[in-house]
Amino acid sequence: MTDTRRKRGRPPFEQQTMLDVVKLHYIDIHSRRGLQNKVYENLAIFAIGETNDTELMDFFCKTEKTRHIVLAEIGRLPNYSLMQEMARQVYESYKAAGDLSAKDWVKVIRRARKEWAKSNLGNGFLKYKQDDVSYGSRYSVR
């Protein structure tokens, strides 16, 4: 009999070599969670950089308030196309409505990631797949 109960917590992070590399570059970060956030943040920046959209890159990286936690949540999405789409959605919403709080965007991104995982994997843990799935624009801050 399989266990169908919902799994709690974040998905396991199994890329120890990435953590070691980040630890060498960011010596002021001491916690494992902080290092993981930095890995995911760098993945998001790389995905956004591949779009060759300077406005989008400037919004996330060159503003007075770099949105570290939003970038870390975007970096937890399963593939680059989803990361790019969510980053574009955050940017378009900012341009239309002004500065939404990072806390609100974290909620939206986590909800989108959880829904994607449930619909594609059947449980709460996200395993990285390289397929092209689109969220669409149905997610908004509530």
C-alpha positions in Angstrom: 0.0 0.0 0.0 1.4 3.4 -1.0 1.4 6.4 1.3 -0.8 9.0 -0.3 -0.6 11.6 2.4 0.6 15.0 1.5 4.4 15.5 2.1 5.3 18.5 4.1 8.3 20.9 3.8 10.5 21.8 1.0 11.7 19.3 -1.6 15.0 17.8 -0.7 18.1 19.5 -2.1 20.5 17.0 -3.4 23.1 19.1 -5.2 25.9 19.3 -2.6 28.6 20.3 -5.1 26.6 23.4 -6.0 26.3 24.3 -2.3 30.1 23.8 -1.9 30.8 26.2 -4.8 28.4 28.8 -3.5 29.9 28.5 0.0 33.3 29.4 -1.5 31.9 32.6 -3.2 29.7 33.8 -0.4 31.7 33.3 2.8 29.3 35.4 4.8 26.5 32.9 4.4 26.7 30.3 7.1 23.3 28.5 7.1 22.4 25.7 4.7 19.1 27.4 3.9 20.9 30.6 3.0 23.3 28.7 0.7 20.3 26.9 -1.0 18.5 30.2 -1.5 21.7 31.6 -3.2 21.9 28.6 -5.5 18.3 29.1 -6.5 18.7 32.8 -6.9 21.6 32.3 -9.2 19.6 29.8 -11.3 16.9 32.4 -11.7 19.3 35.1 -12.7 20.8 32.7 -15.3 17.4 31.9 -16.7 16.4 35.6 -16.8 19.7 36.4 -18.5 19.0 33.9 -21.3 16.0 35.9 -22.3 18.3 38.8 -23.5 15.7 41.2 -22.0 17.7 44.0 -20.4 14.6 45.6 -18.8 13.8 42.3 -17.0 17.4 41.8 -15.9 17.7 45.4 -14.7 14.4 45.1 -12.7 15.6 42.0 -10.8 19.3 42.8 -10.5 20.1 46.5 -10.8 17.4 48.2 -8.8 18.0 49.6 -5.4 16.0 46.8 -3.9 17.3 43.5 -5.3 14.5 41.0 -4.9 16.6 38.1 -3.4 13.7 36.1 -2.0 11.6 36.4 -5.1 14.6 35.3 -7.2 15.1 32.4 -4.9 11.5 31.3 -5.3 11.6 31.7 -9.1 14.8 29.6 -9.1 12.9 26.7 -7.4 10.7 26.3 -10.5 11.4 23.1 -12.4 12.8 24.5 -15.7 14.1 27.7 -17.3 11.0 28.4 -19.4 8.8 28.5 -16.3 11.3 30.7 -14.5 11.4 33.1 -17.4 7.6 33.2 -17.6 7.1 33.8 -13.8 9.8 36.5 -13.8 8.1 38.2 -16.7 4.8 38.0 -14.8 6.3 39.6 -11.7 7.8 42.4 -13.9 4.6 43.1 -15.9 2.6 43.2 -12.7 5.1 45.7 -11.1 4.8 47.9 -14.2 1.0 47.8 -14.2 0.3 48.2 -10.4 3.3 49.5 -8.7 5.5 47.8 -6.2 3.9 44.7 -4.8 5.5 43.2 -1.7 8.0 40.4 -2.1 6.0 38.5 0.5 2.9 38.5 -1.8 5.0 37.3 -4.8 6.5 34.5 -2.8 3.0 33.3 -2.0 2.0 33.4 -5.7 5.2 31.6 -6.8 4.9 28.9 -4.2 1.2 28.3 -5.0 2.1 28.0 -8.7 4.9 25.6 -8.0 2.7 23.5 -5.8 -0.1 23.3 -8.3 2.3 22.4 -11.1 3.8 19.6 -8.9 0.3 18.2 -8.1 -0.8 18.2 -11.7 2.4 16.8 -13.1 3.7 14.5 -10.3 0.7 13.7 -8.1 2.3 14.7 -4.8 3.6 17.8 -3.1 7.3 17.3 -3.9 8.7 18.7 -7.1 11.1 16.6 -9.0 12.9 18.4 -11.8 11.6 17.6 -15.2 12.7 19.2 -18.5 9.3 19.5 -20.1 7.8 22.7 -21.2 4.7 23.4 -19.1 3.1 26.8 -19.0 1.4 28.4 -16.0 -0.5 31.0 -18.0 -1.4 34.2 -16.5 -4.1 33.0 -14.1 -2.0 33.6 -10.9 -2.5 36.8 -9.1 -2.0 38.2 -5.6 -4.9 37.6 -3.4 
